[in-house]
Amino acid sequence: MVVLSLLLLLPVVYPDDGLAKTMLPIYVKEAAEYSMAIDSNPKKALEFKKEPVFEWTNPIRSTPQQGAVFLWLRNGRPAAVGGIFSQKDPDLPGRRVVHELHALSREKLLVSRPVGALNEWNPQAGLARKELPDAGVPAVIAAERLIQMKKLAAEFTGHETDIDDKREDLRLLPAPLYRYPAARDGVVDGALFALVSTEGTDPEVWLLIEACKEGSTTRWEYACGRFSNRNLYVRHKDKEVWSSVRSEADTVHHDALHLYRLYADKVVTLEGKLLARVRESREVWWGEAVPVEDK
């Protein structure tokens, strides 16, 4: 009985079949094809970070998924986050590659893709921040601010509900996926945290914590971002502060302002050969595959 109890406390370890290593070059190529800029400075492209800040898996869902998270930076600060992930295609002998994106910039983003792409992302606004109540004053020393940000992030909790209204609590990854202590443009410091699925490590909600300076005043601010097609709810301490619930405006594929975007884009082999392009469709929520001719 004691042995069984100890086994139940051990972390779940999923077998590594080499899929993440095989698919990563494909994910990098997909993400690198996006060109992004700020609306007020359209000629200066955002910096794409080729190295993913996080790799994740959802091994026990009905269709196991695996993916990686990338960032686009402006002056050292994350302006956009993108997840490229894949799952087995239901019809073709390959993996369906899905793009999931969210704007993090306060300003509206301009986004373009290569000619011939069947799907697009057109954010209509920037991501607003809110003051974090009772958060204290940001420390002067960077190492102390990191401790503060981790404690502040731990005050947030979240859960999601699926199409059958089944509830699943989310868990906060204690360490930020990305930290930017030398930011500019009114931000002294900041970090990007993730609330992830308990079915794996898939980020479902983004949480930005930033030390912002206005004049001689420095204060803590935060923002949440959707990264799931499920209904999402976030609480700060004992109060709900953010939610994203499916509606005609907040659909499976995007929110009302298109800050969030989700679409299946293509089907590829493990060697990266293109088998089909996937077009978003109202009739088929996960997209219609358009096979390509062998070349």
Phi, psi and omega in degrees: 000319178295319179298317179299318179297320179293321179297323180293337181275344181289145178294147178285128179245124181262145182296141178262107181265011179083003184297316183301316180294322181292319187275340186304314178301327177292317179297317180299315180298317179299311183294322184293343181283348177280139173243124184229149176208167176273141183306324182280350180216068190293340183273349180257109183288145173292153179277122178271126176272109185294326180279126179296147178272350182195143171236140189220169177212148170238085190277345187245008172285171184302325175237097183307139182233156176211139183199183181221155183245132181237159179234150168243128189250150170230116182053039177087350182257142178292122179258339178205149177235139181226133174250127173247121181221172184215161175208165179299136176283140183289341186239323184259155182278058181204195180246134178277121183264127186243140178251133178226124189225153175210136176283135176245344181292146174292333180262156179298140178263147169252123187234135176225155179233168180300153176301134180099350178296137184273343182234155182217168178228122182230082177302142184252001180196177173263172180270115182285147175255158174233149177290138180270113186289147175054037184264351183079186182260135177302137181292159179283324184273133185300317181298324179288327178294324178298318177299318178299314183297321178296319179293320179293319179297324181293347178281351181262139174228162181206164172210166179224159175231141181268190184296336178265011180066023175281129184271142174221123177289146175260156178237141180277129169288123189294332179260140178294148176286332179207137180232138183229084184279354180241039182288166178231189176061047174089358178246120180281322184200160178190163179208147178253117179252165179226136167262121190245164179290144174279354176277354181181223179230023182289121175297128179251330179221134173267143177230113176263130172241123184226141170267108187251141182244130176226109186067235179262004184256133175239133182214164178270135176230163180216165174207147176245150179221136179289140174214046183199157175267007177267170173285133187235145181218135180232136177241143170250114188059246183250018184235132175288127185242349183199146175206160174219106187242132183301136179202184178297328180270328182251081191271181175301323189267342182194161173269183187298325182260006181058027170295327179252142180214137180219128173200145168285137189243329182194170173239129182228159171279172178294342176272357178093004179290132180284121177261325182198151168263150182244125181257130176299140184214139176290330181285323180240103191297332181264010174096156179254123180282131178244100183301147177254153179284146175298139179243000000 
